[in-house]
């Protein structure tokens, strides 16, 4: 999407080729806003040389007075990519109800559009943006919206020249005409786009390119078809949105950390998924099974990260409790005695680190619990629905075995993490304190699975009695005591 911030920047601050560079970046950036194209492909897509593109990138990555940097360098492995820094990142960072945006219409990427001078591009963007916001293929502007004063990028002559250039290059998709309002007699500019153009836009496939490349680099050299990719992306979007949904009133540092963490969990899980495909190629024939398999890997990864942040929080907390240690450092630094207020200022950065680690631990813990409950809830609800019709002992056995697998897998993972924590954890923290988050979690899960087992047994008994009642009601022998003899 071309969001309001990007739109305003393009109207005033770029040359014609820089305009096309921004449009290309929007079409080829992943969920984090990172442009997933090497320099030579980007130059070819923009329609310029690599040399000139480097000059544009140098401008976009340099400070521009009060304006934000357009590009921010990002290191991915041995390569340097660039993050497009204007507006929310991709489709994960905007509010569908309030944010105004323009779709990436196909004509923006046509050779005809690229031949336009900057004023033609700006004028057509203005029309397209309003078309997208109003969802109407005919829109109008008051003349003074386009040429408000002498500081405007447009003059009367530039506007007329831009209209003529648009008609020459793209007259088959839009006509621009001057008219006047019926009552005020004010001059207006009317854009009439061809019917159906509103839905003729390009989809951003950069994230899919990244997904396939990640799996390829993990060792699987085969092709991942679009149906499987869509299901894997759906799981990835879920973890991004789940991690970030609680960060509206949280510091920018925590938001960035959670976004990086979501990308790490998704990326690391995809690598493991790619490594597992050769032994499980049937997953590529069943998209839903593939996404379920990836989801389980992501759960394990998230659980592990939760343990790391819980341990980090406990370690920082133990450091905060060493009051004499902090007082000594402060007094040595200032060469005098310090009061409580000065002590508080000294430990404030450490306290912020603790709150950040503890908040992230909370987010990851909630995600893990939600994931686990949803898996158990799904199968028990299906069994309950089946019981209303007809369920058998075999059905109950399948459900019980499924729940046992989830339980045992979870316990195994927790036990493994407890062992690692004991061996490699911060020895300045007592073992009981170090292991408390995991042991507490295991106790909670044990209670949860015990309750679910009891509910399953009750469901099984109730469905059995229900089936007997149904059989009795429709029996040819309407003996009122026959039920109790069964």
FENJOVEN-V277951 format. One record per residue. N is the residue number from 1. RES is the residue in one letter. PSI is psi in whole degrees, 0 to 359 (NA if undefined). Layout:
n=[N/N]
res=[RES/RES]
psi=[PSI/PSI]
This chain:
n=[1/2/3/4/5/6/7/8/9/10/11/12/13/14/15/16/17/18/19/20/21/22/23/24/25/26/27/28/29/30/31/32/33/34/35/36/37/38/39/40/41/42/43/44/45/46/47/48/49/50/51/52/53/54/55/56/57/58/59/60/61/62/63/64/65/66/67/68/69/70/71/72/73/74/75/76/77/78/79/80/81/82/83/84/85/86/87/88/89/90/91/92/93/94/95/96/97/98/99/100/101/102/103/104/105/106/107/108/109/110/111/112/113/114/115/116/117/118/119/120/121/122/123/124/125/126/127/128/129/130/131/132/133/134/135/136/137/138/139/140/141/142/143/144/145/146/147/148/149/150/151/152/153/154/155/156/157/158/159/160/161/162/163/164/165/166/167/168/169/170/171/172/173/174/175/176/177/178/179/180/181/182/183/184/185/186/187/188/189/190/191/192/193/194/195/196/197/198/199/200/201/202/203/204/205/206/207/208/209/210/211/212/213/214/215/216/217/218/219/220/221/222/223/224/225/226/227/228/229/230/231/232/233/234/235/236/237/238/239/240/241/242/243/244/245/246/247/248/249/250/251/252/253/254/255/256/257/258/259/260/261/262/263/264/265/266/267/268/269/270/271/272/273/274/275/276/277/278/279/280/281/282/283/284/285/286/287/288/289/290/291/292/293/294/295/296/297/298/299/300/301/302/303/304/305/306/307/308/309/310/311/312/313/314/315/316/317/318/319/320/321/322/323/324/325/326/327/328/329/330/331/332/333/334/335/336/337/338/339/340/341/342/343/344/345/346/347/348/349/350/351/352/353/354/355/356/357/358/359/360/361/362/363/364/365/366/367/368/369/370/371/372/373/374/375/376/377/378/379/380/381/382/383/384/385/386/387/388/389/390/391/392/393/394/395/396/397/398/399/400/401/402/403/404/405/406/407/408/409/410/411/412/413/414/415/416/417/418/419/420/421/422/423/424/425/426/427/428/429/430/431/432/433/434/435/436/437/438/439/440/441/442/443/444/445/446/447/448/449/450/451/452/453/454/455/456/457/458/459/460/461/462/463/464/465/466/467/468/469/470/471/472/473/474/475/476/477/478/479/480/481/482/483/484/485/486]
res=[X/X/X/X/X/X/X/X/X/X/X/X/X/X/X/X/X/X/X/X/X/X/X/X/X/X/X/X/X/X/X/X/X/X/X/X/X/X/X/X/X/X/X/X/X/X/X/X/X/X/X/X/X/X/X/X/X/X/X/X/X/X/X/X/X/X/X/X/X/X/X/X/X/X/X/X/X/X/X/X/X/X/X/X/X/X/X/X/X/X/X/X/X/X/X/X/X/X/X/X/X/X/X/X/X/X/X/X/X/X/X/X/X/X/X/X/X/X/X/X/X/X/X/X/X/X/X/X/X/X/X/X/X/X/X/X/X/X/X/X/X/X/X/X/X/X/X/X/X/X/X/X/X/X/X/X/X/X/X/X/X/X/X/X/X/X/X/X/X/X/X/X/X/X/X/X/X/X/X/X/X/X/X/X/X/X/X/X/X/X/X/X/X/X/X/X/X/X/X/X/X/X/X/X/X/X/X/X/X/X/X/X/X/X/X/X/X/X/X/X/X/X/X/X/X/X/X/X/X/X/X/X/X/X/X/X/X/X/X/X/X/X/X/X/X/X/X/X/X/X/X/X/X/X/X/X/X/X/X/X/X/X/X/X/X/X/X/X/X/X/X/X/X/X/X/X/X/X/X/X/X/X/X/X/X/X/X/X/X/X/X/X/X/X/X/X/X/X/X/X/X/X/X/X/X/X/X/X/X/X/X/X/X/X/X/X/X/X/X/X/X/X/X/X/X/X/X/X/X/X/X/X/X/X/X/X/X/X/X/X/X/X/X/X/X/X/X/X/X/X/X/X/X/X/X/X/X/X/X/X/X/X/X/X/X/X/X/X/X/X/X/X/X/X/X/X/X/X/X/X/X/X/X/X/X/X/X/X/X/X/X/X/X/X/X/X/X/X/X/X/X/X/X/X/X/X/X/X/X/X/X/X/X/X/X/X/X/X/X/X/X/X/X/X/X/X/X/X/X/X/X/X/X/X/X/X/X/X/X/X/X/X/X/X/X/X/X/X/X/X/X/X/X/X/X/X/X/X/X/X/X/X/X/X/X/X/X/X/X/X/X/X/X/X/X/X/X/X/X/X/X/X/X/X/X/X]
psi=[148/101/169/316/316/317/311/323/316/332/342/340/10/159/179/313/325/324/310/327/318/318/320/317/319/326/341/24/144/191/337/358/7/127/116/56/135/165/317/324/322/316/317/320/323/330/39/183/159/323/313/325/322/322/320/315/320/320/314/334/355/153/140/61/235/353/152/154/137/317/142/124/140/128/123/100/232/356/153/120/179/136/129/120/7/125/172/153/121/220/19/349/19/160/113/332/332/331/133/139/163/136/159/81/148/324/338/335/12/156/325/319/319/335/345/149/170/322/326/318/318/316/317/325/320/315/316/322/315/323/317/319/315/348/44/138/3/120/160/158/139/144/321/354/330/319/75/324/187/344/356/147/337/144/174/316/316/322/313/319/320/319/315/318/321/317/320/318/322/31/341/348/343/143/140/125/154/142/182/149/145/321/317/343/16/143/136/160/124/123/124/106/153/151/134/350/333/329/9/81/163/146/142/117/17/321/324/322/315/318/310/321/321/315/320/315/342/350/349/117/358/177/136/116/166/323/321/317/317/319/320/320/324/318/320/316/322/316/324/310/324/318/325/352/339/14/14/322/22/158/154/327/318/320/314/320/319/324/318/321/319/317/320/312/315/313/312/323/321/323/316/323/315/322/333/344/314/326/354/49/344/339/328/351/352/90/319/320/323/315/325/321/315/320/320/319/318/326/313/319/317/320/318/318/324/317/318/316/326/317/321/317/317/322/316/321/318/327/320/328/350/74/314/325/314/322/318/317/315/316/324/323/317/351/37/172/149/150/180/325/317/325/317/320/324/318/359/314/323/320/321/320/320/312/322/311/319/323/316/320/317/315/314/321/316/319/315/317/317/317/312/314/320/323/316/318/321/312/325/325/322/320/321/317/321/323/330/334/282/116/154/173/327/322/315/321/319/314/315/319/322/313/323/323/315/315/310/320/318/315/318/318/317/318/320/317/325/319/315/322/320/323/317/359/174/113/355/344/132/142/320/320/320/321/353/312/320/317/320/318/319/319/317/317/324/316/318/313/327/318/317/323/317/317/322/318/318/317/319/316/316/321/327/314/319/318/323/319/318/315/320/318/326/11/146/330/106/41/118/342/1/328/316/350/352/NA]
